[in-house]
Amino acid sequence: MTAPATGGLTLTAVTKRFGAVTAVDDVSLQIPEGSFFALLGASGCGKTTTLRMVAGLDEPTAGAITLGGRDITRLRPYQRPVNTVFQSYALFPHMTVEQNVAFGLQQRKVKRAEIKPAVQAMLELVQLADYGHRRPAQLSGGQQQRVALARALVNHPQVLLLDEPLGALDLKLRRQMQIELKRIQTEVGLTFVHVTHDQEEAMTMADTVAVMNAGRIEQLGTPTEIYEFPGSAFVANFLGQSNLLTARAHGPSGEDVAVEAHGSRFAVPAARSRLTSGPALLGVRPEKLHLTVDGVPEGHNAVPGIITDSSYVGVSTQYLVRAPWGDELAVFAPNSGTGGPLAPGSEVTLHWHPAHSFLLAPDTTPEPA
Ligand code: ATP
């Protein structure tokens, strides 16, 4: 079967084995042209190997990769309209910023008169127009990363691959560069495929995120989709924190699924349920749980509890609340109201809107080694 002739990047049943290790296991993906796509997962899940196969640095054991409808599976790296930016920027230390950016064009024998304006345009894009004569050692980490980006983009690849490009930067700079990378991607309109283990980074920048686990795509969706309605306990836990209650689904009830957990009955909207009967996990994120010492709003699910721990973290207070069945549930309460945090030992009621919960199949996915 041939892939549809879109300008996008398509992986069809791609597998990569290194001896006994299956690094990438039957991965199929369609990445639309001009989108910002993130491959997100823990160390060793196969992200880099996937990227290296797109770049032509590793050859798939099975499967096909097409770009714009053209099969590139067996092309040499330099024959592909693809460039990669790595975590280690790999700039030439003895060359100036301009020379670093011009290097690829010179290799391709682009006319000298065309090189200078192309380099200048790229340095403007990455906001380093005044730094052309410096050497890499005279730049900050974030500036070096921008040079690496300019050097890759000047070749006008169809796809830019980014392998943990912000991994070496401190947290503040990384946040700035996330916004900057997204701006650049929107401005140039290229397909970016970004590998990261940092969920916040993937969610900030990407249009679509593929969560990888043990060589497979565990879930694919927009940042909102995968966070608000994770497909599995693995994804629910990988993207932030989740309270997951062992539960049983008792079939549809109007627009909801009737759920029982630890002797109490709850409702979960059918649209947020991945099953309607049998063993299940009822999920609620800590920031969707509310604490009250008096009434519960009409239609909310509720559970009594006792606060066992509270940590003030500026924007919110993070509580642990022991439920009647002994498990501790995490609650993040915004510090926007008046009155201080509730003290450990306080008796409270936890409640949540049914639409803020989700119902999953019990997890059978192996955790990464
Ligand atoms: P990280 O975030 O740590 O870079 P990753 O998700 O990018 O991890 P990969 O580097 O793709 O993961 O590795 C996936 C699996 O394949 C790992 O178990 C790794 O040890 C194995 N692997 C990768 N490259 C090779 C190789 N050249 N030879 C043997 N095994 C390899």
Boltz pocket constraint, residues with backbone or C-beta under 6 A from the ligand:
constraints:
  - pocket:
      binder: B
      contacts: [[A, 18], [A, 21], [A, 22], [A, 23], [A, 41], [A, 42], [A, 43], [A, 44], [A, 45], [A, 46], [A, 47], [A, 48], [A, 49], [A, 50], [A, 197]]
      max_distance: 6.0
